[in-house]
Amino acid sequence: MHRFLLTPRWWGINLFVVLAVPFCVFMGSWQLGRFEDRVDSHREATAPRPAAESAAAPLESLLPVDKATSGRTASVSGTYADQFLVPERKLDGKSGYYVLTLLRTDTGKAVPVVRGWLPGTASGKGPAAPSGRVTVTGALQASENSTSRGVHAVGGLPAGQLGVIAAASLVNLVPYELYDAWLTLPVGGGGLTPVPASAPAGTGLDLKAFQNLGYTGEWFVFAAFVVFMWVRLYRREVEALRDAEFGLVPGADAVPPAGAGADAGADAVPGADAGAAAVPDTDAGAVPGGGAARG
């Protein structure tokens, strides 16, 4: 009954199933692991930091910025220099702009400091920064890029405005070196609203995280579908063999019995018997006028 499983056709089907199911399960497990990693990263990023990490650390000791140092409190001393406005930034659902001032440190390099947020359209130069040497303490943030949320990457901004907070955007605007990071102050002065620190890139439960979860379901559905199709083909093959054993071949009733075709064909010829009877009998002298000719 089950010898058909050893035929070349079924060898190919079985080999495909044996390879496809583990592959689908592996890919689904991998996608699930990616989703769990993003959930863990999001939990770590939003959880309260230990006291040792909450204390301010020198800026240099926290660079370069990564998932572990993003959001950490950094301290740096220097003198405020050039100032820029960062337009089209939202805070609590309201549109406004950041006031960003570069802080030149003792090393000669500068770090961008977002001193706060103001509602409305960016215009003028914004509130002036404190003069003289200052020490600022703020949340460390990684440089933005053109794909970061809320940035103005189209260009065409007037002088004194900045679309992306990054050293790459400032390198051609100021004559000194820059740190590849920026700070946001917890307390704003001059009517500025503090800008909260954002979670590190790749740690939020964003669309990509739920895409991983969706791909997980798809791979497991593929594995189940492969098994379902194998079972279905197997049952059809077994049913066909059983029908053949009992003589229940599909379409057998439509085949005419042996010899029936000849008789049916003969009967189907219209006037066959009448034509045979109508053949004149020459021996009987059925030719018209034959008798008179012989006489």
C-alpha positions as CSV (number, residue, x, y, z in Angstrom):
1,M,0.0,0.0,0.0
2,H,2.7,2.5,1.0
3,R,5.3,1.5,-1.5
4,F,4.5,4.6,-3.5
5,L,6.5,6.5,-0.9
6,L,9.7,5.0,-2.4
7,T,9.0,6.1,-5.9
8,P,11.2,8.8,-7.4
9,R,8.4,11.3,-7.4
10,W,7.8,10.9,-3.7
11,W,11.5,10.9,-2.9
12,G,11.5,14.4,-4.3
13,I,8.5,15.4,-2.3
14,N,9.8,14.0,0.9
15,L,13.2,15.6,0.4
16,F,11.6,19.0,-0.1
17,V,9.5,18.6,3.1
18,V,12.5,17.5,5.1
19,L,14.5,20.6,4.0
20,A,11.7,23.2,3.9
21,V,10.2,22.6,7.4
22,P,13.4,23.0,9.4
23,F,14.4,26.0,7.3
24,C,11.1,27.8,7.9
25,V,11.2,27.0,11.7
26,F,14.8,28.3,11.8
27,M,13.9,31.6,10.0
28,G,10.8,32.1,12.2
29,S,12.9,31.5,15.4
30,W,15.5,34.0,14.1
31,Q,12.9,36.7,13.4
32,L,11.4,36.0,16.9
33,G,14.8,36.5,18.4
34,R,15.2,39.8,16.6
35,F,11.9,41.0,18.0
36,E,12.8,39.9,21.6
37,D,16.2,41.7,21.3
38,R,14.3,44.9,20.3
39,V,11.9,44.5,23.3
40,D,14.9,44.0,25.7
41,S,16.7,47.0,24.3
42,H,13.6,49.1,24.6
43,R,13.1,47.9,28.2
44,E,16.7,48.7,29.1
45,A,16.5,52.1,27.5
46,T,13.4,53.2,29.3
47,A,14.3,51.6,32.7
48,P,15.7,53.8,35.4
49,R,19.4,53.8,35.3
50,P,21.5,52.7,38.3
51,A,22.9,55.4,40.6
52,A,26.4,54.9,39.2
53,E,25.1,55.5,35.7
54,S,22.9,58.5,36.7
55,A,25.9,60.4,38.0
56,A,27.5,62.8,35.5
57,A,30.6,61.5,33.7
58,P,33.1,63.5,31.7
59,L,32.1,63.8,28.0
60,E,35.3,62.2,26.7
61,S,34.7,59.0,28.8
62,L,31.3,58.4,27.2
63,L,32.5,58.7,23.6
64,P,31.8,57.3,21.0
65,V,28.0,57.2,21.6
66,D,26.4,53.8,21.5
67,K,23.4,52.1,23.0
68,A,25.1,51.9,26.4
69,T,26.1,55.5,26.6
70,S,23.2,57.2,24.8
71,G,21.2,59.1,27.4
72,R,23.9,59.0,30.0
73,T,24.5,62.3,31.8
74,A,27.7,64.0,30.6
75,S,29.5,67.0,31.9
76,V,31.8,69.3,30.0
77,S,33.2,72.8,30.5
78,G,34.0,75.5,28.0
79,T,32.7,78.7,26.4
80,Y,29.6,79.1,24.3
81,A,30.3,80.1,20.7
82,D,28.1,80.0,17.5
83,Q,24.4,79.5,17.9
84,F,21.9,78.0,15.4
85,L,18.2,77.4,15.3
86,V,16.8,73.9,14.5
87,P,13.3,74.4,12.9
88,E,10.3,72.1,12.6
89,R,10.8,70.3,15.8
90,K,7.8,69.1,17.8
91,L,7.4,68.9,21.6
92,D,4.2,67.6,23.2
93,G,2.5,67.8,19.9
94,K,3.3,71.4,19.3
95,S,5.5,72.7,16.5
96,G,8.6,74.8,17.3
97,Y,12.3,74.9,17.1
98,Y,15.5,74.0,19.1
99,V,18.0,76.6,20.2
100,L,21.4,75.0,19.7
101,T,24.7,76.6,20.9
102,L,28.1,75.2,20.3
103,L,30.3,74.9,23.4
104,R,34.0,75.1,22.8
105,T,36.0,73.0,25.2
106,D,39.5,73.3,26.5
107,T,40.6,70.9,23.7
108,G,39.5,73.3,21.0
109,K,36.7,71.0,19.9
110,A,33.1,72.0,20.3
111,V,30.0,70.0,21.3
112,P,26.5,71.0,20.2
113,V,24.3,71.8,23.1
114,V,20.5,72.0,22.7
115,R,19.6,74.5,25.4
116,G,15.9,74.2,24.9
117,W,12.8,74.5,22.7
118,L,10.6,77.4,21.8
119,P,7.1,77.3,20.1
120,G,6.4,78.9,16.7
121,T,8.6,79.5,13.6
122,A,12.3,79.8,13.9
123,S,13.3,83.4,13.4
124,G,16.1,85.7,14.7
125,K,18.9,84.3,16.7
126,G,17.0,83.0,19.8
127,P,17.9,83.7,23.4
128,A,21.5,84.5,24.0
129,A,23.7,81.9,25.7
130,P,25.5,82.7,29.0
131,S,28.8,84.4,28.5
132,G,32.2,83.3,30.0
133,R,33.3,79.9,31.0
134,V,30.5,77.5,32.0
135,T,30.1,73.8,33.0
136,V,27.1,72.1,31.4
137,T,25.5,68.8,32.4
138,G,23.1,67.2,30.0
139,A,22.0,63.9,28.4
140,L,24.3,62.6,25.8
141,Q,22.8,62.0,22.3
142,A,24.1,60.4,19.1
143,S,24.4,62.5,16.0
144,E,21.3,62.6,13.8
145,N,21.2,61.6,10.2
146,S,18.8,62.2,7.3
147,T,16.6,59.3,8.4
148,S,16.3,60.4,12.0
149,R,12.8,61.2,13.1
150,G,11.8,64.9,12.9
151,V,14.9,66.2,11.0
152,H,14.7,68.7,8.1
153,A,16.9,66.9,5.6
154,V,15.5,68.6,2.5
155,G,17.9,71.6,2.7
156,G,17.1,75.2,1.7
157,L,17.2,76.6,5.2
158,P,18.2,80.2,5.7
159,A,21.5,81.2,7.3
160,G,21.7,80.5,11.0
161,Q,19.4,77.5,10.8
162,L,20.3,73.8,11.0
163,G,18.2,70.8,9.8
164,V,20.2,67.9,11.2
165,I,22.1,67.9,14.5
166,A,25.4,66.3,13.5
167,A,29.0,67.1,13.1
168,A,28.7,66.4,9.4
169,S,26.1,69.2,9.1
170,L,28.2,71.7,11.1
171,V,31.7,71.0,9.7
172,N,31.3,73.5,6.9
173,L,29.6,76.1,9.1
174,V,32.2,76.6,11.8
175,P,36.0,76.8,11.6
176,Y,36.8,74.4,14.5
177,E,36.5,70.6,15.1
178,L,33.4,69.1,16.5
179,Y,32.5,66.1,18.7
180,D,30.3,63.5,17.0
181,A,27.6,63.9,19.6
182,W,25.3,66.5,21.2
183,L,23.9,67.3,24.6
184,T,20.4,68.3,25.7
185,L,20.1,70.2,28.9
186,P,17.6,69.1,31.6
187,V,16.8,72.7,32.6
188,G,16.2,75.5,30.1
189,G,16.9,79.1,30.7
190,G,15.5,82.3,29.2
191,G,12.1,80.8,28.7
192,L,13.3,77.7,26.9
193,T,11.6,74.4,27.5
194,P,14.0,71.5,28.1
195,V,14.2,68.9,25.3
196,P,13.9,65.3,26.7
197,A,16.5,62.8,25.7
198,S,15.4,60.3,23.0
199,A,16.0,56.6,23.2
200,P,19.0,55.2,21.3
201,A,18.4,54.2,17.7
202,G,17.2,50.6,17.3
203,T,15.9,50.3,20.8
204,G,12.3,51.4,20.3
205,L,9.2,49.3,19.6
206,D,8.9,50.9,16.1
207,L,7.6,49.5,12.8
208,K,10.7,47.4,12.3
209,A,10.2,45.6,15.6
210,F,6.6,44.6,14.6
211,Q,7.8,43.6,11.1
212,N,10.1,41.1,12.8
213,L,7.1,39.8,14.7
214,G,5.0,39.6,11.5
215,Y,7.8,37.7,9.7
216,T,7.9,35.3,12.6
217,G,4.3,34.3,12.0
218,E,4.8,34.1,8.2
219,W,7.7,31.6,8.5
220,F,5.8,29.4,10.9
221,V,2.7,29.5,8.7
222,F,4.9,28.4,5.7
223,A,6.2,25.4,7.8
224,A,2.6,24.4,8.7
225,F,1.5,24.8,5.0
226,V,4.3,22.5,3.8
227,V,3.2,19.8,6.3
228,F,-0.4,20.3,5.3
229,M,0.3,19.8,1.6
230,W,2.3,16.7,2.2
231,V,-0.5,15.1,4.3
232,R,-3.0,16.1,1.6
233,L,-1.0,14.5,-1.2
234,Y,-0.4,11.4,0.9
235,R,-4.1,10.9,1.5
236,R,-5.0,11.4,-2.1
237,E,-2.4,8.8,-3.1
238,V,-3.7,6.3,-0.6
239,E,-7.4,6.9,-1.6
240,A,-6.5,6.4,-5.3
241,L,-4.8,3.1,-4.5
242,R,-7.7,1.8,-2.5
243,D,-10.2,2.8,-5.3
244,A,-8.0,0.8,-7.7
245,E,-8.0,-2.3,-5.5
246,F,-11.8,-2.2,-5.3
247,G,-12.2,-1.5,-9.0
248,L,-13.6,2.0,-8.3
249,V,-11.7,3.6,-11.0
250,P,-13.0,7.1,-11.8
251,G,-14.9,7.1,-15.1
252,A,-15.3,3.3,-15.4
253,D,-19.1,3.5,-15.9
254,A,-18.6,5.6,-19.0
255,V,-16.6,2.9,-20.8
256,P,-18.9,0.7,-22.9
257,P,-18.6,-3.1,-22.4
258,A,-16.6,-5.2,-24.8
259,G,-18.4,-5.8,-28.1
260,A,-21.0,-3.3,-27.3
261,G,-19.5,-0.8,-29.6
262,A,-19.7,-3.0,-32.7
263,D,-23.3,-3.8,-32.2
264,A,-24.2,-0.3,-31.3
265,G,-22.4,0.9,-34.4
266,A,-24.2,-1.5,-36.6
267,D,-27.6,-0.6,-35.1
268,A,-26.7,3.1,-35.5
269,V,-26.5,2.9,-39.3
270,P,-29.8,4.1,-40.5
271,G,-31.5,1.8,-43.0
272,A,-28.8,-0.9,-42.9
273,D,-31.2,-3.8,-43.0
274,A,-33.5,-2.1,-45.5
275,G,-30.6,-1.5,-47.8
276,A,-29.5,-5.1,-47.6
277,A,-33.0,-6.3,-48.4
278,A,-33.3,-3.9,-51.3
279,V,-30.4,-5.4,-53.2
280,P,-31.9,-7.0,-56.3
281,D,-31.6,-10.8,-56.7
282,T,-30.2,-11.4,-60.1
283,D,-30.8,-15.2,-59.9
284,A,-34.5,-14.5,-59.4
285,G,-34.6,-12.5,-62.6
286,A,-35.3,-9.3,-60.9
287,V,-33.8,-7.3,-63.7
288,P,-36.6,-5.5,-65.4
289,G,-37.4,-6.9,-68.8
290,G,-34.9,-9.8,-68.3
291,G,-37.5,-12.5,-69.0
292,A,-38.5,-11.0,-72.3
293,A,-34.9,-10.8,-73.4
294,R,-34.3,-14.4,-72.8
295,G,-37.4,-15.4,-74.6
